[in-house]
Amino acid sequence: MLKTIKTIFAAGVVLSAASMAPVAAQQAGAGANMGSLTEFLPGYVEEGVWRKGIVDGAFRVENSTDGNASTWYSAPLRESEAGRRVVSLDVRIQEGDPDLSHAGLLYGYVEGRDLRYFFTIETGKVSLFEIGGGAANAMMVTETDAVVDGWNTLKIVEEGRMVTLEVNGHNIGGIGNDSMGQGAVGIVAWGTGSFEFRNFETSVN
């Protein structure tokens, strides 16, 4: 079936500095099928507005109060793989606000650099946000029926300084700049809701 894809806007929103801070794992995330991220995930922890832990083979994070809060985990980049990676993840939003609930892949995180990307699903949408300076700039927000209720598969494919974005096997678009093809990758949840992650995988083209 042909999937409808429509880019609807690109705009900026403000995030608090606290919402941008990475959270260190406190326990090994044994039991979650999360590939290279597994060792960085907590078995269960409550930190700020977030509750996080392993539930039925998935990593679940929940936030019921702060629509600007984000939490994320990343696995270190192997320099030999830079610009050649394929990163994929299954993600679902169990409960959430259509305008305040985002979950998906963290991309391009370099320690000490105030720049990274969130490639996320929302209700009926897929988005790419550039994060820096305490703000989130929506580089792309695409309304598409390729995003389904339940589990969705997000994928980022690198070709040097270019990346292609996919949801459930459908090409959403691409972007190229000097920040692409480098940095750590991982998972991110942003806003209120209950979010689940599984099958985080990285490979090389």
N, C-alpha and C positions, 0 to 999 in steps of 0.2 A: 504494500500500500504506500502511495506517495505521501510523504510527510510534509506538512506545511511549515515553512521556515520564514520568519519575518523579523528583521532587525528593527527594533522600535525606538531605542534612544541610546545616547551616550551622555552621561552626566556625572556630577560629582556629589558625594555625600561625605559627611564628617564622621570620623571614628575617634573615640577617646584614646589617648596614648596607652592607657592601661589595657585596653582591649587588644592591643597589638603585640603584647609581650608573649613570647613562647613559654610553655609550661614544661618543666622537667618531669620526666616519668619518675614515679616513686616505687613502682613494682614492675616486674616483667609482665608483659601482656600475654602470658601463656594462654592458649585456648582460642585465640583469634587468628584467623587466616589472613594475616596482614604483611606477609613477606618480610622485606628488610625493615619495615617499621615495627615489627612485633616486639623487639627488645626495648623499644622506647616507650611503649604504651603501659599505663598503669593497670593493674588488675582491678582496682577500685580506688577512687579518690574523690574528695569534695574540695574544690578550690574556688573561692569567690562565689560567683553565681552558678558555677558549673558542677555537675555530678557526672563522673566518667567511669566507665568500667566495661568489662567483657560480659556480654549477655548472649547466650545461645550461639557462640561462634562468631559474633560480630562485636565491634567496638562501638559502644553507645555513649553519646554525650547529650546532656539535657540542661536547659537553661529556661526558666519560666518567667524571668523578671526583667532582663536587660537587653533591649533590642539592639544596642550598639556593641555588645560584648562579643569577642571572638576568641577561639581557642584553637591551637594547631600543634601538630607534631611533624617533624621531618626526619629523614634519614640522610646522612652525609653523601655528597656527590663523590663518585670516583672520577677523578679528572680524565682518565682515559675514555670515559663514556660521554663526556660533554659534547653536546650537539648531535648525539646519535641515539638518544634514548626514546623508548616508547614507554609511557607511564599510563597505567589504567587502574580503575577503582570502581567497585560497586558501592552505591550510596543510596540511601532513602531517607526521606523526611517523614517520620511517623506522626508527629504533631507539629504544627507550625502556623505562623501567620503568613499569608501570601506575600506581604510586603516586608516582613522582618525575619525571614527564615531562609538561610542559604547554607549549603553544604557541598563539599567536593574536594578538589585537588588544590593544594598549595604548590606553587611553582616559583623557581628562581630565587629562593632565599639564600643569601650570602651573609654570613655572620659579620656584623659591623656595618652592613650596607642598609640604608633605610629605603629599601625597594623590594617588593615581591609581588606576586600575582595570586589572585584567587580565581579559579575556574570552577563555577558552582552551578548547581541546579536550584531553582525555586519552583513554585507552582506554575507549571506550563511554560517555564522559561529556562534558558541557560545563559550564563553571564561570565564575562571576563572583567575582573577588577584589577586595576593597578593600585597598589597600596604603598603610600609613602608620605612622610611629613604629617602623620596623624590623620590622613584623609584617604578615602577610597574613591578613585576615579573610575566610573563605569566605562571601559573602553568599548564594550559590546554588551548589549542586552537583547537577546533574540527570543521572541515568542515562537514556540514550536510544539507541535503535537508529537514530536519525537520523544519528549519528556513524558513519562507515564507515571501513573500511581504505582507505588511500590519501588522495587529496586531499579536503578538506572546505572548504566555503565558509562563513565567518563573516560576519555583517552586524550593524551597529548602526545603528538609525534614530532620529534625534532628532526630538522634537516639543517644543520649548521645554526645560523642565526634566525632561521624561520621555524615556526611551529604551526602545526595543524591541530584543530580542536574538533573532537567528535563526541556525540552523545548517542548511545545505543546503535553504534555503527553508522550514524549519519554525520556527514561533514558539516560542521557549523561555520567554519571559516578559518582564517589563518592570520598570523601577525609576524612581522619581522622587525627586529631592532637589535641594538648592541647588547641589550639585557637578556635576549633569548639565548638558548643553548647552553646555559650555565646555571649554577646554583642548585641547592637541595630541593627535593620534592617531598611531598607528604600529603596530609589531610588537613582540612579546615572546616570548622563550623562557626557560623556567624549569625547572631540574632537569637530570638526565642524559639524554642521548640525542642523536639526529641529527634536526634539524628543518629543514623547507624551507618557503619562502614565495614566492608569486607573485601577480600580478594584484591588487596593492593599489590600491584606487580610492576616491576621495571625490567626492561630488556633492552637490547642494543640492536639498532638497525644494521 
